[in-house]
């Protein structure tokens, strides 16, 4: 009997203009958590997409329990008890949780022995029991459109369990989760391992690998670099192997040189669709050469503050002034032309047009100006040369260069494209919301360096992040928000991580 439940031998996969996997061989033991570590675009998801039947390898073979298999679809993989949770969930928003889980394998019965019907009440009961058994409790009748991201992820896991998956692939499972949700998910993965499941974890978050994985394969630009026992490897060693150079975890940060106020927010109140005040009477100022960071637990109004400043959320009361001009009721384009750049939290819904090419997305801020447009005619050469410049400067990994459809790129490289587009504007005010979400450690280092460079250039920076370590490393001034109210504003050097954490939970000074 084979030592491995999964073997992938000498796997090579090519796409136009790129070798995604180059002669990769790995072996995964039953009941272990096996991590695939690599930068954005290193070939991790492509490799596992072949194991799940979404692609076929150009060269090499796949073995399950020592027997060669050929997968022509995900249905073939599911027949071998393989399941996959994709980075971008594959769910139908208008369907209920139960309907999504049983989709394709609906429990059909016949009324009066003749009329076919899908027994959804039976499915609801089975899914409720299954979710409780694995600590993944959901309400089967809830619509997907009405539940948060963390619940959608539980639905994807339940889809695998409902289909009897024994080999479970998780593609960047923590990229869109809060720290608390990440802790919960890692506990679920540990429980699945204890239950005998084999877990393959695609990630670039080394700290999470250290917490949960048994072994780790490191990929770089499509090649297998090494396989390590996680317990025997340090975070620094894994980071250096992943990036191919020594990673700096702490960047040198010069003393700030504050200029004049660039952004002034006064008595800002924002209401949601239910007319509830999600931001209440918030005031703060961001100066040139300053990184003003807003810290808070997810869902406390920080995203609505950013959207209100950017013109994506209606302001109920209060004012926003940018570079001396009140922009409270101005259109988004006016705000951009006044000197605002915005890196939003949702890269696909707000930050890009996924079905456009990379060059079109990179020019979204400039397409109506020369040299991109003259007399209403767009000039492809200008789009292409501009994109080629940004691809080189910001190390955007893309299979077909400027012609790459953005949706086909990894999440981290989509984020690089947004950051490149907005920083290139050299705006006086730049808003970063979760700028490193879904990014590998090398890309995080580069984005942190770029944020500091923009601050040192004199730009005013508003940083909104759920990563407290990121805030403490970059901020000059910290504002802490709780339930839509600004609890405290203070110089970053005057506050400890523990103090910031207490305010984030709503605990005020005695």
Long-range contacts (C-beta under 8 A, 24 or more apart in sequence): 1-65, 1-66, 2-63, 2-65, 2-66, 3-27, 3-29, 4-28, 4-29, 4-30, 4-63, 4-66, 5-29, 5-30, 5-64, 5-65, 5-166, 5-167, 5-198, 6-51, 6-62, 6-63, 6-64, 6-167, 6-198, 6-200, 7-62, 7-63, 7-66, 8-47, 8-50, 8-51, 8-60, 8-61, 8-62, 8-63, 9-60, 9-61, 9-62, 9-63, 10-59, 10-60, 10-61, 11-47, 11-50, 11-57, 11-59, 11-60, 11-62, 12-57, 12-58, 12-59, 12-60, 13-43, 13-46, 13-47, 13-50, 13-55, 13-57, 13-58, 14-58, 15-399, 16-399, 16-400, 17-399, 17-400, 17-401, 18-222, 18-399, 19-222, 20-46, 20-47, 20-222, 20-399, 21-46, 21-47, 21-50, 21-57, 21-222, 22-222, 22-223, 23-59, 23-60, 23-223, 23-224, 24-60, 24-219, 24-222, 24-223, 24-224, 25-60, 25-224, 26-217, 26-224, 26-227, 28-167, 28-198, 28-200, 29-198, 30-196, 30-198, 31-193, 31-196, 31-197, 31-198, 32-193, 32-198, 32-199, 32-214, 32-215, 33-189, 33-190, 33-193, 33-199, 33-201, 33-212, 33-213, 33-214, 34-198, 34-199, 34-200, 34-201, 34-213, 34-214, 34-215, 34-216, 34-217, 35-200, 35-201, 35-202, 35-203, 35-209, 35-212, 35-213, 35-215, 35-216, 35-217, 35-230, 36-200, 36-201, 36-202, 36-203, 36-216, 36-217, 36-219, 37-203, 37-204, 37-206, 37-209, 37-216, 37-217, 37-218, 37-219, 37-238, 37-241, 37-242, 38-204, 38-218, 38-219, 38-220, 38-242, 38-440, 39-204, 39-220, 39-242, 39-243, 39-397, 39-412, 39-440, 39-442, 39-443, 40-204, 40-397, 40-410, 40-411, 40-412, 40-413, 40-416, 40-438, 40-439, 40-440, 40-443, 41-397, 41-398, 41-409, 41-410, 41-412, 41-413, 42-219, 42-220, 42-221, 42-222, 42-242, 43-219, 43-221, 43-222, 44-171, 44-202, 44-219, 45-87, 45-171, 45-172, 45-202, 45-410, 47-219, 48-84, 48-169, 48-171, 48-200, 48-202, 49-84, 51-77, 51-82, 51-169, 51-200, 52-77, 52-82, 52-83, 52-84, 52-169, 53-77, 53-78, 53-82, 64-167, 78-163, 78-165, 80-167, 81-164, 81-165, 81-166, 81-167, 82-165, 82-166, 82-167, 82-168, 82-169, 83-159, 83-160, 83-161, 83-163, 83-165, 83-167, 83-168, 83-169, 84-160, 84-168, 84-169, 84-170, 84-171, 85-153, 85-156, 85-157, 85-160, 85-168, 85-169, 85-170, 85-171, 85-173, 86-156, 86-171, 87-171, 87-172, 87-175, 87-202, 87-411, 87-438, 88-348, 88-411, 89-152, 89-153, 89-155, 89-156, 90-156, 91-144, 91-152, 91-155, 91-156, 92-144, 93-143, 93-144, 93-145, 94-143, 94-144, 94-145, 95-143, 95-144, 96-140, 96-141, 96-142, 96-143, 96-144, 97-127, 97-138, 97-139, 97-140, 97-141, 97-142, 97-143, 97-144, 97-147, 97-151, 97-155, 97-158, 98-123, 98-124, 98-127, 98-140, 98-141, 99-123, 100-144, 100-155, 100-159, 101-127, 101-140, 101-155, 101-158, 101-159, 101-162, 102-127, 102-162, 105-162, 105-163, 126-162, 127-158, 127-162, 130-158, 130-161, 130-162, 131-158, 134-158, 134-161, 134-188, 134-191, 134-192, 134-195, 135-187, 135-188, 135-191, 136-188, 149-176, 149-177, 149-181, 150-177, 150-178, 150-181, 150-184, 150-185, 153-177, 153-185, 157-188, 165-197, 166-196, 166-197, 166-198, 167-197, 167-198, 167-200, 168-192, 168-197, 168-198, 168-199, 168-200, 169-200, 169-202, 170-199, 170-200, 170-201, 170-202, 170-203, 171-202, 172-202, 172-203, 172-204, 172-411, 172-438, 173-201, 173-203, 174-203, 174-205, 174-208, 175-411, 175-437, 175-438, 176-437, 176-438, 178-297, 178-298, 178-466, 179-466, 179-467, 180-297, 182-208, 186-211, 186-212, 204-242, 204-412, 204-439, 204-440, 204-441, 205-441, 206-235, 206-238, 206-239, 206-242, 206-441, 207-235, 209-238, 210-235, 218-242, 220-244, 239-441, 239-442, 242-440, 242-441, 242-442, 243-440, 243-441, 243-442, 245-442, 247-441, 247-442, 247-445, 248-445, 249-445, 250-473, 251-445, 251-448, 251-449, 251-452, 251-473, 253-452, 253-473, 253-474, 254-452, 254-456, 256-289, 256-290, 256-291, 256-455, 256-476, 257-289, 257-456, 258-287, 258-288, 258-289, 258-290, 258-476, 259-287, 259-288, 259-289, 259-290, 259-458, 260-287, 260-288, 261-285, 261-286, 261-287, 261-288, 262-286, 262-287, 262-288, 262-322, 262-323, 262-339, 262-428, 262-429, 262-459, 262-460, 263-309, 263-320, 263-321, 263-322, 263-429, 263-460, 263-462, 264-319, 264-320, 264-321, 265-305, 265-309, 265-318, 265-319, 265-320, 265-321, 266-318, 266-319, 266-320, 266-321, 267-317, 267-318, 267-319, 268-305, 268-308, 268-315, 268-317, 268-318, 268-319, 268-320, 269-315, 269-316, 269-317, 269-318, 270-301, 270-304, 270-305, 270-307, 270-308, 270-313, 270-314, 270-315, 270-316, 271-314, 271-316, 272-304, 277-316, 277-484, 278-304, 278-484, 279-304, 279-305, 279-308, 279-484, 280-483, 280-484, 280-485, 281-318, 281-485, 282-318, 282-481, 282-484, 282-485, 282-486, 283-318, 283-486, 284-479, 284-486, 284-489, 286-429, 286-460, 286-461, 286-462, 286-477, 287-460, 288-428, 288-458, 288-459, 288-460, 289-455, 289-456, 289-458, 289-459, 289-460, 290-455, 290-460, 290-461, 290-476, 290-477, 291-451, 291-452, 291-455, 291-461, 291-463, 291-474, 291-475, 291-476, 291-477, 292-460, 292-461, 292-462, 292-463, 292-475, 292-476, 292-477, 292-478, 292-479, 293-462, 293-463, 293-464, 293-465, 293-471, 293-474, 293-475, 293-477, 293-478, 293-479, 293-492, 294-462, 294-463, 294-464, 294-478, 294-479, 294-480, 294-481, 295-465, 295-468, 295-471, 295-478, 295-479, 295-480, 295-481, 295-500, 295-503, 295-504, 296-466, 296-480, 296-481, 296-482, 296-504, 297-466, 297-482, 297-504, 297-505, 298-466, 300-481, 300-482, 300-483, 300-484, 301-481, 301-483, 301-484, 301-485, 302-433, 302-464, 302-481, 303-345, 303-433, 303-464, 304-484, 305-464, 305-481, 306-342, 306-344, 306-345, 306-431, 306-433, 306-462, 306-464, 307-344, 309-335, 309-340, 309-431, 309-462, 310-335, 310-340, 310-342, 310-344, 310-431, 311-335, 312-344, 312-350, 322-428, 322-429, 323-428, 323-429, 336-365, 336-425, 336-427, 339-427, 339-428, 339-429, 340-427, 340-428, 340-429, 340-430, 340-431, 341-422, 341-423, 341-425, 341-427, 341-429, 341-430, 341-431, 342-422, 342-430, 342-431, 342-433, 343-418, 343-419, 343-422, 343-430, 343-431, 343-432, 343-433, 343-435, 344-418, 344-433, 345-433, 345-434, 345-437, 345-464, 347-411, 347-414, 347-415, 347-418, 347-438, 348-407, 348-414, 351-414, 351-415, 351-418, 352-406, 352-414, 352-417, 352-418, 353-406, 354-405, 354-406, 354-407, 354-414, 355-405, 355-406, 355-407, 356-405, 356-406, 357-402, 357-403, 357-404, 357-405, 357-406, 358-387, 358-391, 358-396, 358-398, 358-401, 358-402, 358-403, 358-404, 358-405, 358-406, 358-409, 358-417, 359-383, 359-384, 359-386, 359-387, 359-402, 359-403, 361-406, 361-417, 361-421, 362-386, 362-387, 362-390, 362-402, 362-417, 362-420, 362-421, 363-387, 363-421, 364-421, 365-421, 365-422, 365-425, 390-417, 390-420, 390-421, 390-424, 393-420, 394-419, 394-420, 394-446, 395-443, 395-446, 396-420, 411-438, 412-438, 412-439, 412-440, 412-443, 415-439, 415-443, 416-443, 419-447, 419-450, 423-450, 423-454, 426-457, 426-459, 427-459, 428-458, 428-459, 428-460, 429-459, 429-460, 429-462, 430-454, 430-459, 430-460, 430-461, 430-462, 431-462, 431-464, 432-461, 432-462, 432-463, 432-464, 432-465, 433-464, 433-465, 434-464, 434-465, 434-466, 435-463, 435-465, 436-465, 436-467, 436-470, 448-473, 448-474, 468-497, 468-500, 468-501, 468-504, 469-497, 471-500, 472-497, 472-500, 480-504, 482-506
